[in-house]
Protein backbone atom coordinates (compact mmCIF):
# COMPACT_ATOMS: atom_id res chain seq x y z
CA UNK A 1 0.00 0.00 0.00
CA UNK A 2 1.23 3.47 -0.82
CA UNK A 3 0.44 6.70 1.01
CA UNK A 4 -2.23 8.88 -0.69
CA UNK A 5 -0.19 12.08 -0.18
CA UNK A 6 2.82 10.51 -1.86
CA UNK A 7 0.66 9.31 -4.75
CA UNK A 8 -0.62 12.86 -5.27
CA UNK A 9 2.87 14.27 -5.85
CA UNK A 10 4.44 11.43 -7.84
CA UNK A 11 4.84 11.75 -11.60
CA UNK A 12 6.47 9.61 -14.23
CA UNK A 13 10.18 10.55 -14.32
CA UNK A 14 10.29 9.97 -18.08
CA UNK A 15 7.34 12.06 -19.31
CA UNK A 16 6.28 13.86 -16.10
CA UNK A 17 2.80 12.42 -16.65
CA UNK A 18 0.27 11.07 -14.18
CA UNK A 19 0.76 7.67 -12.59
CA UNK A 20 -2.08 5.30 -11.83
CA UNK A 21 -1.84 3.11 -8.73
CA UNK A 22 -2.90 -0.52 -9.19
CA UNK A 23 -3.78 -1.55 -5.65
CA UNK A 24 -4.16 -5.27 -6.45
CA UNK A 25 -0.68 -5.60 -7.99
CA UNK A 26 0.89 -2.81 -5.87
CA UNK A 27 2.42 -1.05 -8.88
CA UNK A 28 2.33 2.38 -10.50
CA UNK A 29 1.49 2.61 -14.19
CA UNK A 30 2.30 5.40 -16.63
CA UNK A 31 -0.27 5.12 -19.39
CA UNK A 32 1.56 7.57 -21.66
CA UNK A 33 4.91 5.74 -21.56
CA UNK A 34 3.35 2.28 -21.02
CA UNK A 35 5.72 1.63 -18.13
CA UNK A 36 5.28 -0.11 -14.78
CA UNK A 37 6.99 1.15 -11.63
CA UNK A 38 7.32 -1.48 -8.91
CA UNK A 39 6.62 -0.64 -5.26
CA UNK A 40 8.81 -2.42 -2.70
CA UNK A 41 8.04 -2.18 1.02
CA UNK A 42 5.78 0.83 0.38
CA UNK A 43 8.49 2.67 -1.56
CA UNK A 44 8.01 3.25 -5.30
CA UNK A 45 11.12 2.53 -7.36
CA UNK A 46 11.09 5.57 -9.64
CA UNK A 47 14.24 4.86 -11.64
CA UNK A 48 13.58 4.59 -15.37
CA UNK A 49 16.19 1.82 -15.60
CA UNK A 50 14.12 -0.24 -13.13
CA UNK A 51 10.80 -0.01 -15.00
CA UNK A 52 9.10 -2.79 -16.85
CA UNK A 53 7.17 -2.38 -20.13
CA UNK A 54 3.45 -2.52 -19.38
CA UNK A 55 2.58 -5.13 -22.01
CA UNK A 56 5.48 -7.37 -20.89
CA UNK A 57 4.41 -7.03 -17.25
CA UNK A 58 0.79 -7.88 -18.06
CA UNK A 59 1.81 -11.04 -19.96
CA UNK A 60 3.75 -12.30 -16.90
CA UNK A 61 0.93 -11.57 -14.43
C-alpha positions as CSV (number, residue, x, y, z in Angstrom):
1,X,0.0,0.0,0.0
2,X,1.2,3.5,-0.8
3,X,0.4,6.7,1.0
4,X,-2.2,8.9,-0.7
5,X,-0.2,12.1,-0.2
6,X,2.8,10.5,-1.9
7,X,0.7,9.3,-4.7
8,X,-0.6,12.9,-5.3
9,X,2.9,14.3,-5.9
10,X,4.4,11.4,-7.8
11,X,4.8,11.7,-11.6
12,X,6.5,9.6,-14.2
13,X,10.2,10.6,-14.3
14,X,10.3,10.0,-18.1
15,X,7.3,12.1,-19.3
16,X,6.3,13.9,-16.1
17,X,2.8,12.4,-16.6
18,X,0.3,11.1,-14.2
19,X,0.8,7.7,-12.6
20,X,-2.1,5.3,-11.8
21,X,-1.8,3.1,-8.7
22,X,-2.9,-0.5,-9.2
23,X,-3.8,-1.6,-5.7
24,X,-4.2,-5.3,-6.5
25,X,-0.7,-5.6,-8.0
26,X,0.9,-2.8,-5.9
27,X,2.4,-1.1,-8.9
28,X,2.3,2.4,-10.5
29,X,1.5,2.6,-14.2
30,X,2.3,5.4,-16.6
31,X,-0.3,5.1,-19.4
32,X,1.6,7.6,-21.7
33,X,4.9,5.7,-21.6
34,X,3.3,2.3,-21.0
35,X,5.7,1.6,-18.1
36,X,5.3,-0.1,-14.8
37,X,7.0,1.2,-11.6
38,X,7.3,-1.5,-8.9
39,X,6.6,-0.6,-5.3
40,X,8.8,-2.4,-2.7
41,X,8.0,-2.2,1.0
42,X,5.8,0.8,0.4
43,X,8.5,2.7,-1.6
44,X,8.0,3.2,-5.3
45,X,11.1,2.5,-7.4
46,X,11.1,5.6,-9.6
47,X,14.2,4.9,-11.6
48,X,13.6,4.6,-15.4
49,X,16.2,1.8,-15.6
50,X,14.1,-0.2,-13.1
51,X,10.8,0.0,-15.0
52,X,9.1,-2.8,-16.8
53,X,7.2,-2.4,-20.1
54,X,3.5,-2.5,-19.4
55,X,2.6,-5.1,-22.0
56,X,5.5,-7.4,-20.9
57,X,4.4,-7.0,-17.2
58,X,0.8,-7.9,-18.1
59,X,1.8,-11.0,-20.0
60,X,3.8,-12.3,-16.9
61,X,0.9,-11.6,-14.4
